[in-house]
Amino acid sequence: MKLLAAVALVLALASSANAAPILSVNFCPGNVSCPGGILEASLAFTEDTSTADVNDYFLDILFRGNSSAPLFLDELSWTISGFPTPTGYEATPTLQSASGGTNWQVFYDNVSASAASCTSNTNNGNEVCLQSGPGDAQNLGAHIQGQSLLFQLLVDLSGTNQLTATTPVNLRAQFLQDNAILSPDFAGTNTTPPVTTAVPEPTTLLMLGVGLLGIGRQYRRSRRTRRAY
């Protein structure tokens, strides 16, 4: 029974690993372009296994700011090396949820130090951008000072190439009221900084678990043999 329970535990660990991010990169506070007070600016891609398309992903974008961070996050964007806009995407990424701001919209455009950026599809910079209330001067975006902001999207990439733990990605953001911008420009991507987390494959975990179980059984046999003498 104990052996069955252990196998079930290993299978559960393998299953949970399948839901872990394939690619996770944090750009702040390590990058020199990070505005003061931004504690985290990260991207995490997780495979959407509910579809037959190998290039469907869930994307989590997280920003955390302390009391000295800019007041508002107005725009953000990401770039994936090898996936230009718009041909690198089957469809415009879909925003599922945002924990701050209102009327966020998604465009194929770059983030620049201007309120006029990210208001239409221009395909500039191969970036996919989000802006809260584009063209609305009264919409200041999402309050980030002392807050955590999570953006969750569905991303459908084209072609057959898949993301890996070392796929170069970039994240940009602007904070108009404080005249600040995060713009790493891939500098140090998947090195330190920023931080990339490689996730073990479920099959690897399963093989490791089975190996450990085998070692445990061999150890118990050797103990019984010693007792016999």
N, C-alpha and C positions, 0 to 999 in steps of 0.2 A: 504493500500500500504506500509505503514511504517513497518507493521508487516511482510509482505512478504519480504521486503528488509532485515529486521533483520534476518529472518530465512535463507535467502540466504547467509548472511555474516557468520552465524554460520556454515553452511554447507561448505563454502569455507575454514573456519579455520580448520574444521575437515579434509578436504581433504588435506590441506597443512601439517597438523600434520602427516599424513600417510607417507609423504616423509621425515620426520625428522629422525635423527639417533635413532636406538633402543638402541645402546650401544656406549657411547662416553667417552673416558678416555684420560687424558693428564698427562704425566709423568714428564714434565719439566716446570719450573726449580725446582720443589719441591723435586724430588728424589735426594738422596746424590750422585748417580752415574752420574747425568747430567753433561756433560762437561761445563765449563764456557762459557757463551755467548749463550747457547742454550735456547731460550725463550719458545719454545714449541716443544713437541714431542708427538703427539696425534694420536689415532686410533678412527675412527668413522664408525660403521657398520649400514647400512640402508638396509631394506628389499627390494629385487627386486620383486615387485608385478606383473611384466609382465609375470612371469612364474608360473606354477602350483606347482612347488617345493617349499615347505615352508622353505627350508634351502638355498635359493639363496640370496646372499647379495652383495651390493656394499660396498667396503671398501675404505675409504679415509685416507691416512697417511700423516700428515703434520708436517714438521720441519721448525722452524723459528730460525734464528741466527742473533745476532747483530755483531758489528764490532770486538768484542773480541772472537767470536766463532771460532772453527776450520775452516780451509780453505775448506776442502772437506768432503762430506759424501760419503763413499765408499760402505758400505753394511748396510742393515737393515733387520730385521726379526720380526715376531710376533708369538705368541703362544696363543691358545685358550684352556683353561682347559676343558677336556672331549672330545677333538677332536685331537687324535694323528695323526701323519703322517706315512704312507699315508692313512690309513684306515678311518680316520675322514673326508676325502675329497673325493667327487665324481670324481674330476679331479683336476689337478694342477691349482691353481688360475691364472687368466689371467690378465696381466698388460695392462690396457687400455691407460694410459697416465702417463708421468713423466715430471715434469717441469724443470729438470736439468739432466746433464749427458747423456750418449749415450749407446746404446746396453745393456740396463738392461735386465737381465734374472732371471727367477724364479726357485728356487730349494727347495726341502725338505732337509734342512740342517740348522745347527745352525751358529750363528755369533760368532766368537772367535777373539782374538787379533792376527789375522794372515791373510795375503793376500791369503792364501790357502783355507780359509773357503768359503763356499757358491759358490763352483765351480761345484758341481754335486749333485745328489740325494743320500744322506747318511742316511736320516731319523733321524739324531742326534737331540736330545733335543725336538722332536716334534715341531720344528720350521719350518716356511715357510720363506725363505729368498730371497732377491733381491740383486744382485750385478751388478754394471756398468762395463761392459767389463771384465768378469772373465778371468783371465790368461793374460790380456793385461797390461803389466807394464807401458805403456804410458797413460793408461786411469785412471785418478785420481778421477773419480766419478763426483759428482755434487757439484759445488761451493755453499757453504752455508753461508759464512761470509757476513752478511748484506742482506741475501736473505730469501725467503720463498720457500720451496720445497714441492710440492703436488704430491703424488703418488695415482692413482686411479686404483682399481682392481675389478674384478669379482671373488667372492668366492662362491663355491658350496660345502656346507658341506653335509656329508652323515648322514643317520639315520633320526630320526624324532624329536630329541631334537632341540629346537630353542634357539637362543641367547636371553638373557634378559638384563636389565640394570645392573644386578649384576653378570653376567658371568665373572669369573676371566680371564683377558687377560694380556699379557705381550708384551712389545716392546723393541727391542734391536737395537743398531746401532754402527758402528765403523767408526772412522775417522783416517785412517792409517797414513797420513802425520804428524798428530799431536800426534800420539800414544795415542789416547783417545777412550773410549768406553762407551756407555750408556748401562747399564745392571741392571735394577731394580730387576730382578728375582722375579716378582710378589709382591715385598715388598710394602705393603700398597695398593695393587690394590683395586679399588672401595671404597677407604676411602679417607682421606685427609692427605697428598697427595697420589696418584694423584687425579684428580678431575673427577668424573663420573657424567654425566648429564642424569637423568631419563626423558623420554619423555612421556607426557600424551597420553593415547590411544584416537584415534579419537572419539570413542563412548562416552568416558568420557566427552570430550569437547562438543559433541553434546548435551548430557544430561544437562550439565551445562548451555549451551546457551538456551535450551528450558525452563529450570527452571527460568533463569533470565527474559525471555520473559513473562513467567507466572506471575512473581512478578510485572513486569511493568504493565501488563494488570489489575491486581488486584488493583494496586495503582491508576490507572486512574479511575476505577470504584468507588473507595472510594471517590475520589475527586468530581466526578459527583454527588454522593449521598449527600455529604455535601452541594454542591451548591443548591440542590433541597430544602434543609431546610433553 
